[in-house]
């Protein structure tokens, strides 16, 4: 059962994500095995969050990195190494493609997943 806090939180999630994995597929004619991208999850409500971190570390030049985090329902299981496509619907529709980085932080009403730019399947 979904509680009132979780419902309120999920109403704030305006983004949508789709998750894709590579699965073995055997051609029935040639009996050759290949890997195809298959959808695991589609159009899941979520929230994409960006955090810019500046570090000086004693150098004269500061380095800037960006942390990207995805917030979504704790009921969803996202495997490591999958492709995550997030669509943001503001004035302009934008699409971002990422991969899961590390274990998700799962809480009572949501989970937080660290993302990195998608560079291909592992």
N, C-alpha and C positions, 0 to 999 in steps of 0.2 A: 504494500500500500504506500502511495506517495503522500508525504506529509505536506502541510501548507507552506513550510519554508522552502521546500524543494520546488513546489509549483511556482511560487513567487520568483525564485531564482531563475528557473527555466524560462519564464516570461521575458526575462531580460536578454536572452540569447537570440539574437536576430540573424546570426550566421548559420549556414548549413554546411555539413561536411559529408563526404563520401570516402569510404575506405576501400582500398583495392589490395589484393594479394596475388602473388604468382602461384598458380597451381599446375600440377602435372596433368596433361591431357594426352591421351593416346589416340592417334588417328586410327579409326576402325578399318580403313583400307590398307594402309601401309604398316600398321602396328608400331609406328615410330612414336616415341614419347617426346613431347615438347612442353614448354611452360607458357601458359597464357595468363594475362591479367584478368582476374575475375573480381566482380564487386562483392565485398563482404558486408558492407553497410552503405545505404544510400540516403541522402537527404536528412541526415540526423541533425536536430537543433544543437547548436554549440555557440561558443564565444571564443574568438581569436584575440589574444592579448599580446601586445608588443611592449617590450621594456628595453630602453637604451641604457647601456652601462658604460660610463667613461672611467678609464683607469689611467693614472699617471705613472705609478710605480717607480718614481725617481727619474724617469726619462724626461727629456725636454719636450718630447712629443707625446701627447695623450693618445691612447688607443680607444676606439669606440667599438663596442660589440652590441649586438642585438639579441635579446632572449625572446623567444616566441613560445607562448604557452596556449594550449587548447583546453577549454573548460567544456565538459559534457557530462551526461548522465553517468552515474556510477554503475548502471546496469550493463553498460556496453564494454566489451572486451576487445581491445585493440592490440594485435600482436606486434612485436618488434619487427622492424624492417619493412613494414607495409608502407604503401603510398597513401597519403591523406590529402584530399583535395578539398579546400575550404572556399566556399563562395560567400562573399560579403555583399549584402544588399543595402547600399546607402543611396546617395544621389546617383552614383555610378556603380554598376556591378563590377566587382573585382574578383579574380580567382587566384588563389595561392596554392602551391603544391609543396608539401612537406613530407617528412618521414619521422616516425616516432624515435625519440632518443631517450633510452633508459626506461625505467619502470615508472608507471603512473602513480601519482599520489592520490589514493582513493579515500574519500571522506564520506560522511553520511549522506550528504545531499548533492555531491558532485565529485568529479575526478579532474585532476590537472595533469596534462601530458606535455612534457617538454618536446619541442619540435626543432628539427634542423631542415635546411633546404634539401629537397629530394634530388639525389644524384644518381638514382638507379637502384635496382633491387640488389640485395646482398647475395 
